[in-house]
Amino acid sequence: MNHRTPLSLAAVLAITLGALPLAHATNGMLLEGYGPVAAGMGGASTATDNGIAAVTNNPATLGLMGAGSRLDVAVGMLGPNVNSDGGPYGKAKSGGTSYVMPAVGYGRSDGTLTYGVALFAQGGMGTEYGQDSFLAMGSGAPVRSELGVGRLIAPVAWRVSPSLTVGATLDFVWSSLDMRMAASGAQLGGMVTSAGGNLAAALPALGGAPWARIDFSDNSSFSGAALGTGFAAKLGVLYQASPTLNLGASLHSQTHIGDMKTSASGASISAPGPFLDNGRITVQNFQMPSEITIGAAWQAGANTLLAADLRHIGWSSVMKDFRLRFDSAGMGGNVSFALPQNWKDQTVVHIGASQRLSPEWTLRAGANVADNPIPDAYVNPLFPAIVKSHYTLGAGYALSSGGEINASAAYAPEVKVNAGSGPVITHSQLNLQLMYSARF
């Protein structure tokens, strides 16, 4: 393979941007582990060789890849199980129970430099409720949300000395959102922060409506009606403290994504009456948080690896409010809404172990221990990112051709909250990842 391969692969990855499905909440809106090698070890990856997934974990660990090239092709299946209990109003089970996510990455090591390109779904959250559920509030239309964030990543790692490697990435980031929400007229009015024009004059009449809706959705698992793009960056360092001990650290910047927007008439506000107005929704200043991680990996024996990471996620800086602006394309005017979130920063502990059983087989196990970042008073059935800890297993098999197959499974036990919006919400998960790696 010649040195033009990264550019050719980058073109292929760019073409596939629109075909990347959305990921769903685990550590808040982030996955419990990126790539099955890391995920099988509870997400511990800051000081270990975890393949091209290093680009979204710690880019400095690309220096552990070894000479030559590597291509990773992966697919993940996230399986959330979300239920909302409205007491006398009934129960609603989310139909969003299986989300398939591909990922692909290429890396090449030339002397002291390792570089490449990769495409990853980073995270998100969402649910799907039927038109006859109590969450539809008699509107006769389904209720759903689907928020996704993905990255096209260009990494480089430089081996400064035999014991020290530094790495960095430049990330092109995109976010998309579908939302079909029902609320009482009074609830919708309580979210209004400002309004103007003819639409502002019409809003008081909605205050007594039994339901009112905000809708923007393309009903696709591969895109969202509102889209925004931007950039982010990561820095990482890996230090070999001894022949058996690696230390690592990484810093992920907060994203800089432009406002997500629908088309000029891609959204609507409606209520009985009938009342219907089409226009543009703008999701204002949605960002993904900064992350700081430190970690260690200890080669406890010839075939035994132990690893642990401590990660801080800065949710409080980016998830104080969820802000929307509707600009009417029909009656004219605009209205802005705010859904308070008040997320807390999250501290996540990743611990894992890897045991080589034979030249071909490796087994992994781990845990991802975290708290729910959303205060109960602000949990919404459309965005129930409330799961806490995950328990993980993984396995790897080395092929005679020199390639590898790695797989992981992560189970998040059920978490129950009494949401401030009324219902009791439960959420558990079973997530799977599978990856084929080729070296050449």
C-alpha positions as CSV (number, residue, x, y, z in Angstrom):
1,M,0.0,0.0,0.0
2,N,1.5,3.4,-1.0
3,H,1.6,6.6,1.1
4,R,-1.4,8.0,-0.7
5,T,-3.6,5.5,1.1
6,P,-4.5,7.8,4.1
7,L,-5.8,10.4,1.6
8,S,-7.8,7.9,-0.3
9,L,-9.3,6.4,2.8
10,A,-10.1,9.9,4.1
11,A,-12.2,10.5,1.0
12,V,-14.1,7.3,1.5
13,L,-14.7,8.2,5.2
14,A,-16.0,11.6,4.2
15,I,-18.5,10.1,1.8
16,T,-19.8,7.8,4.5
17,L,-20.4,10.6,7.0
18,G,-24.1,10.7,6.2
19,A,-24.5,7.0,6.7
20,L,-23.3,6.9,10.3
21,P,-26.0,6.0,12.8
22,L,-26.4,7.7,16.1
23,A,-25.0,6.5,19.4
24,H,-27.0,6.5,22.6
25,A,-26.3,7.5,26.2
26,T,-24.0,5.5,28.5
27,N,-21.6,7.8,30.5
28,G,-24.1,10.7,30.1
29,M,-23.9,11.1,26.3
30,L,-20.5,9.3,25.9
31,L,-19.9,5.6,25.3
32,E,-18.6,3.5,28.2
33,G,-15.7,2.4,25.9
34,Y,-14.5,3.1,22.4
35,G,-13.5,0.0,20.4
36,P,-14.0,-3.5,21.7
37,V,-10.4,-3.8,23.1
38,A,-11.0,-0.9,25.5
39,A,-14.7,-1.7,26.0
40,G,-13.9,-5.2,27.1
41,M,-11.7,-3.7,29.8
42,G,-14.3,-1.3,31.2
43,G,-13.1,1.5,28.9
44,A,-9.6,1.6,30.3
45,S,-7.4,2.7,27.4
46,T,-5.2,5.7,28.4
47,A,-2.1,3.6,28.8
48,T,-2.8,0.5,26.7
49,D,-2.6,-0.5,23.0
50,N,-6.3,-0.4,21.9
51,G,-6.0,-0.1,18.2
52,I,-7.1,2.8,16.1
53,A,-9.7,3.6,18.8
54,A,-6.8,5.4,20.4
55,V,-7.8,8.4,18.3
56,T,-10.8,9.0,20.5
57,N,-9.2,7.7,23.7
58,N,-5.6,8.8,24.0
59,P,-3.9,9.5,20.7
60,A,-0.4,9.0,22.2
61,T,-1.1,5.2,22.5
62,L,-1.0,5.0,18.7
63,G,2.7,4.8,19.3
64,L,2.2,1.3,20.7
65,M,0.8,0.1,17.3
66,G,4.2,-1.2,15.9
67,A,5.7,-0.7,12.5
68,G,3.6,-0.8,9.4
69,S,-0.1,-0.1,8.8
70,R,-3.3,-1.2,10.5
71,L,-6.9,-1.0,9.4
72,D,-9.7,-1.4,12.0
73,V,-13.3,-2.0,10.8
74,A,-15.8,-2.2,13.6
75,V,-19.6,-2.4,14.3
76,G,-21.4,-1.8,17.5
77,M,-24.9,-2.5,18.7
78,L,-26.3,-0.4,21.5
79,G,-29.3,-1.9,23.2
80,P,-31.0,0.6,25.6
81,N,-34.1,-0.6,27.5
82,V,-36.1,2.5,28.6
83,N,-39.5,2.6,30.2
84,S,-41.6,5.5,31.6
85,D,-44.3,4.9,34.2
86,G,-46.9,7.7,34.3
87,G,-48.9,6.1,37.2
88,P,-52.6,6.6,36.4
89,Y,-51.8,7.8,32.9
90,G,-50.3,4.5,31.9
91,K,-46.9,3.1,31.0
92,A,-44.7,3.7,27.9
93,K,-41.9,1.6,26.6
94,S,-39.4,3.1,24.3
95,G,-39.2,1.3,20.9
96,G,-35.6,2.4,20.4
97,T,-34.0,-0.8,21.6
98,S,-31.3,-1.5,19.0
99,Y,-28.9,1.0,17.3
100,V,-26.2,-0.2,14.9
101,M,-23.0,1.9,14.7
102,P,-20.1,1.3,12.3
103,A,-16.6,2.7,12.8
104,V,-13.4,2.6,10.7
105,G,-9.9,3.7,11.1
106,Y,-6.5,3.5,9.5
107,G,-3.1,4.1,11.0
108,R,0.5,3.9,9.7
109,S,3.7,3.9,11.7
110,D,6.8,5.4,10.0
111,G,9.8,5.5,12.3
112,T,9.0,7.8,15.2
113,L,5.7,9.0,13.7
114,T,2.3,7.3,13.6
115,Y,-0.6,9.0,11.7
116,G,-3.9,8.1,10.0
117,V,-7.6,8.9,9.8
118,A,-10.7,7.5,11.5
119,L,-14.5,7.9,11.7
120,F,-16.3,7.3,15.1
121,A,-19.7,7.9,16.5
122,Q,-19.0,9.6,19.7
123,G,-22.3,9.6,21.6
124,G,-25.8,10.8,22.0
125,M,-29.2,9.8,23.4
126,G,-32.7,9.2,22.3
127,T,-36.1,7.3,22.7
128,E,-39.1,6.3,20.7
129,Y,-42.6,6.3,22.1
130,G,-45.9,5.4,20.3
131,Q,-48.7,7.8,19.4
132,D,-51.0,6.0,21.9
133,S,-48.6,6.4,24.8
134,F,-49.4,8.8,27.7
135,L,-46.3,10.9,26.6
136,A,-48.2,11.8,23.4
137,M,-50.8,13.5,25.6
138,G,-53.7,12.7,23.2
139,S,-52.0,14.4,20.2
140,G,-52.3,11.2,18.1
141,A,-48.6,11.4,17.0
142,P,-45.5,9.6,18.2
143,V,-43.0,11.1,20.6
144,R,-39.3,10.7,19.9
145,S,-35.8,12.1,20.2
146,E,-32.6,11.1,18.5
147,L,-29.4,13.1,19.2
148,G,-26.1,11.9,17.7
149,V,-22.5,13.2,17.6
150,G,-19.8,11.9,15.4
151,R,-16.2,12.7,14.5
152,L,-13.9,12.4,11.5
153,I,-10.4,12.4,13.2
154,A,-6.9,13.1,11.9
155,P,-4.4,11.9,14.5
156,V,-0.6,12.0,14.8
157,A,1.7,10.5,17.5
158,W,5.4,11.2,17.9
159,R,7.8,9.0,19.8
160,V,10.0,11.6,21.4
161,S,12.2,9.0,23.1
162,P,12.0,5.3,23.7
163,S,10.0,6.0,26.9
164,L,7.9,9.0,25.9
165,T,5.2,9.5,23.2
166,V,3.0,12.5,22.6
167,G,-0.1,12.6,20.4
168,A,-2.7,15.0,19.1
169,T,-5.8,15.0,16.9
170,L,-7.9,17.5,15.0
171,D,-11.5,16.4,14.9
172,F,-14.2,17.5,12.5
173,V,-17.4,17.1,14.6
174,W,-21.0,17.0,13.5
175,S,-24.2,16.8,15.6
176,S,-27.8,16.1,14.5
177,L,-31.1,16.0,16.3
178,D,-34.7,14.9,15.8
179,M,-37.3,15.8,18.3
180,R,-41.1,15.2,18.4
181,M,-42.3,16.4,21.8
182,A,-45.7,16.8,23.3
183,A,-46.5,18.9,26.4
184,S,-49.5,20.7,27.8
185,G,-50.0,24.3,26.6
186,A,-49.1,25.5,30.0
187,Q,-45.9,23.4,30.1
188,L,-44.9,24.7,26.7
189,G,-45.5,28.3,27.8
190,G,-43.4,27.7,30.9
191,M,-40.4,27.0,28.6
192,V,-40.7,30.2,26.6
193,T,-37.9,32.7,27.2
194,S,-38.8,35.3,24.5
195,A,-41.1,35.8,21.6
196,G,-41.8,38.3,18.9
197,G,-44.0,39.1,15.9
198,N,-47.4,37.4,15.0
199,L,-46.3,34.2,16.6
200,A,-45.8,35.9,20.0
201,A,-49.4,37.3,19.8
202,A,-50.7,33.8,19.2
203,L,-48.9,32.0,22.0
204,P,-51.2,33.1,24.9
205,A,-54.1,31.2,23.3
206,L,-52.1,28.0,23.5
207,G,-51.8,28.3,27.3
208,G,-55.0,26.3,28.0
209,A,-54.5,23.7,25.3
210,P,-54.5,20.1,26.4
211,W,-51.4,19.5,24.3
212,A,-49.0,21.4,22.2
213,R,-46.2,20.0,20.1
214,I,-42.8,20.9,18.8
215,D,-41.8,18.6,15.8
216,F,-38.7,18.3,13.7
217,S,-37.7,14.9,12.5
218,D,-36.6,13.1,9.3
219,N,-37.6,9.7,10.8
220,S,-34.2,8.3,9.9
221,S,-31.7,6.4,12.1
222,F,-28.9,7.8,9.9
223,S,-29.4,11.5,10.2
224,G,-31.3,14.2,12.0
225,A,-33.5,17.1,10.8
226,A,-31.3,19.6,12.6
227,L,-27.6,19.6,11.8
228,G,-24.5,21.4,13.0
229,T,-20.8,21.0,12.4
230,G,-17.6,22.2,14.0
231,F,-14.2,21.2,15.4
232,A,-12.4,19.9,18.5
233,A,-9.0,18.7,19.4
234,K,-7.3,16.2,21.7
235,L,-3.8,15.9,23.3
236,G,-2.3,12.9,24.9
237,V,0.9,11.6,26.4
238,L,2.2,8.1,27.1
239,Y,5.2,7.4,29.4
240,Q,6.9,4.1,30.0
241,A,7.9,4.3,33.6
242,S,9.4,0.8,33.6
243,P,9.4,-2.2,31.3
244,T,6.1,-3.3,32.9
245,L,4.4,0.0,33.7
246,N,2.9,2.6,31.3
247,L,1.4,5.9,32.5
248,G,-0.9,7.9,30.3
249,A,-2.9,11.1,30.2
250,S,-5.2,12.8,27.7
251,L,-7.1,16.1,27.4
252,H,-10.1,16.4,25.1
253,S,-11.3,19.9,24.3
254,Q,-14.8,21.1,24.5
255,T,-16.3,21.1,21.0
256,H,-17.0,24.2,18.9
257,I,-20.1,23.2,17.0
258,G,-22.2,25.7,15.2
259,D,-25.9,25.9,16.0
260,M,-27.9,22.9,14.7
261,K,-30.6,24.1,12.2
262,T,-33.4,22.5,10.3
263,S,-34.5,23.7,6.8
264,A,-36.5,26.9,6.7
265,S,-39.8,25.0,7.1
266,G,-38.4,21.7,8.5
267,A,-40.1,22.1,11.9
268,S,-43.6,22.9,13.3
269,I,-45.4,24.0,16.4
270,S,-49.0,22.7,16.6
271,A,-51.9,22.4,19.0
272,P,-55.6,21.6,18.8
273,G,-57.8,24.3,17.5
274,P,-56.4,23.6,15.0
275,F,-53.1,25.5,15.3
276,L,-50.2,24.7,13.0
277,D,-47.2,26.8,12.0
278,N,-44.1,25.7,10.1
279,G,-40.7,27.2,10.4
280,R,-37.0,26.6,11.3
281,I,-35.7,25.2,14.6
282,T,-32.3,26.3,15.7
283,V,-30.7,24.3,18.6
284,Q,-28.5,27.0,20.1
285,N,-24.9,26.3,21.3
286,F,-25.1,22.5,21.8
287,Q,-21.6,21.3,22.6
288,M,-19.9,18.1,23.9
289,P,-17.8,18.5,27.1
290,S,-14.1,18.6,27.8
291,E,-12.6,15.5,29.3
292,I,-9.4,15.0,31.4
293,T,-8.2,11.4,31.9
294,I,-5.2,9.8,33.6
295,G,-4.4,6.1,33.6
296,A,-1.9,3.3,34.1
297,A,-1.3,-0.1,32.7
298,W,0.7,-2.8,34.5
299,Q,2.0,-5.9,32.8
300,A,1.6,-8.1,35.9
301,G,2.9,-11.2,34.1
302,A,3.9,-12.4,30.7
303,N,0.2,-12.9,29.8
304,T,-1.6,-10.6,32.3
305,L,-2.3,-6.9,31.8
306,L,-4.1,-4.7,34.4
307,A,-5.3,-1.2,33.6
308,A,-7.1,1.6,35.3
309,D,-8.2,5.1,34.2
310,L,-9.8,8.1,36.1
311,R,-11.8,10.4,33.9
312,H,-13.4,13.8,34.6
313,I,-16.2,14.9,32.2
314,G,-17.2,18.6,32.3
315,W,-20.9,18.3,31.7
316,S,-21.8,21.3,33.8
317,S,-20.2,23.7,31.3
318,V,-22.2,22.5,28.3
319,M,-25.5,21.1,29.7
320,K,-27.0,23.9,31.8
321,D,-29.9,24.5,29.4
322,F,-31.2,23.0,26.2
323,R,-32.1,26.0,24.1
324,L,-34.3,26.1,20.9
325,R,-35.4,29.0,18.7
326,F,-38.4,28.7,16.3
327,D,-38.5,31.1,13.4
328,S,-41.9,31.1,11.7
329,A,-42.1,30.6,8.0
330,G,-45.9,31.0,8.0
331,M,-47.5,33.6,10.3
332,G,-44.2,35.3,11.0
333,G,-42.3,36.0,14.2
334,N,-40.2,33.8,16.5
335,V,-40.2,32.1,19.9
336,S,-37.3,30.8,22.0
337,F,-37.5,28.0,24.5
338,A,-35.2,26.7,27.3
339,L,-35.4,23.2,28.8
340,P,-33.3,23.4,32.1
341,Q,-30.8,20.5,32.4
342,N,-28.3,21.5,35.1
343,W,-26.1,18.4,34.5
344,K,-23.3,17.7,37.0
345,D,-19.7,17.0,36.1
346,Q,-19.1,13.3,36.1
347,T,-16.1,11.3,37.4
348,V,-15.7,7.9,35.8
349,V,-13.5,5.0,37.0
350,H,-12.5,2.5,34.3
351,I,-10.8,-0.7,35.5
352,G,-9.9,-3.8,33.4
353,A,-7.8,-6.9,33.0
354,S,-6.6,-8.8,30.0
355,Q,-5.4,-12.4,30.1
356,R,-3.7,-14.1,27.1
357,L,-4.7,-17.8,27.2
358,S,-2.8,-18.9,24.1
359,P,-1.0,-17.3,21.1
360,E,-4.5,-17.0,19.6
361,W,-6.9,-16.3,22.4
362,T,-7.1,-13.3,24.8
363,L,-9.9,-12.7,27.4
364,R,-10.8,-9.4,29.0
365,A,-13.0,-8.1,31.8
366,G,-13.7,-4.8,33.5
367,A,-16.0,-2.3,35.0
368,N,-17.0,1.3,34.3
369,V,-18.1,3.0,37.5
370,A,-19.9,6.3,37.3
371,D,-22.8,8.4,38.7
372,N,-25.8,9.6,36.9
373,P,-25.0,13.2,35.8
374,I,-28.6,14.4,35.6
375,P,-30.4,15.6,38.7
376,D,-33.7,13.8,39.0
377,A,-35.7,17.0,38.8
378,Y,-34.5,17.6,35.3
379,V,-34.7,14.1,33.8
380,N,-36.9,14.1,30.7
381,P,-38.4,10.9,29.2
382,L,-37.0,12.0,25.8
383,F,-33.4,12.3,27.1
384,P,-33.0,9.7,29.9
385,A,-29.2,9.6,30.0
386,I,-29.3,8.2,33.5
387,V,-27.4,4.9,33.4
388,K,-24.5,4.6,35.9
389,S,-22.0,1.7,36.0
390,H,-21.2,-0.9,33.3
391,Y,-19.7,-4.4,33.6
392,T,-17.8,-5.7,30.6
393,L,-16.4,-8.8,29.0
394,G,-14.3,-9.1,25.9
395,A,-12.3,-11.6,23.8
396,G,-9.7,-11.4,21.1
397,Y,-8.6,-14.0,18.5
398,A,-5.4,-13.7,16.5
399,L,-5.8,-15.1,12.9
400,S,-3.1,-17.0,11.1
401,S,-3.1,-14.3,8.4
402,G,-1.9,-11.8,11.0
403,G,-5.3,-10.1,11.5
404,E,-7.3,-10.0,14.6
405,I,-11.0,-10.3,15.7
406,N,-12.0,-8.6,18.9
407,A,-15.4,-8.4,20.6
408,S,-16.9,-7.0,23.7
409,A,-20.2,-6.9,25.7
410,A,-21.2,-4.3,28.3
411,Y,-24.2,-4.5,30.7
412,A,-25.5,-1.5,32.5
413,P,-27.9,-2.5,35.3
414,E,-31.3,-0.7,35.5
415,V,-31.3,2.8,37.0
416,K,-34.7,4.2,38.2
417,V,-35.5,7.9,38.8
418,N,-38.6,9.8,39.7
419,A,-38.4,12.5,37.0
420,G,-39.3,16.1,37.8
421,S,-41.5,16.0,34.7
422,G,-43.7,13.4,36.4
423,P,-43.1,9.8,35.3
424,V,-40.8,7.2,36.9
425,I,-38.1,6.4,34.3
426,T,-36.0,3.2,34.2
427,H,-33.0,2.6,31.9
428,S,-30.7,-0.4,31.4
429,Q,-28.4,-1.4,28.5
430,L,-26.7,-4.3,26.8
431,N,-24.1,-3.1,24.3
432,L,-22.0,-5.1,21.9
433,Q,-18.9,-4.3,19.7
434,L,-17.1,-6.4,17.1
435,M,-14.0,-5.4,15.2
436,Y,-11.7,-6.9,12.5
437,S,-8.2,-5.6,12.3
438,A,-5.7,-6.1,9.5
439,R,-2.0,-5.4,9.7
440,F,0.2,-4.9,6.6
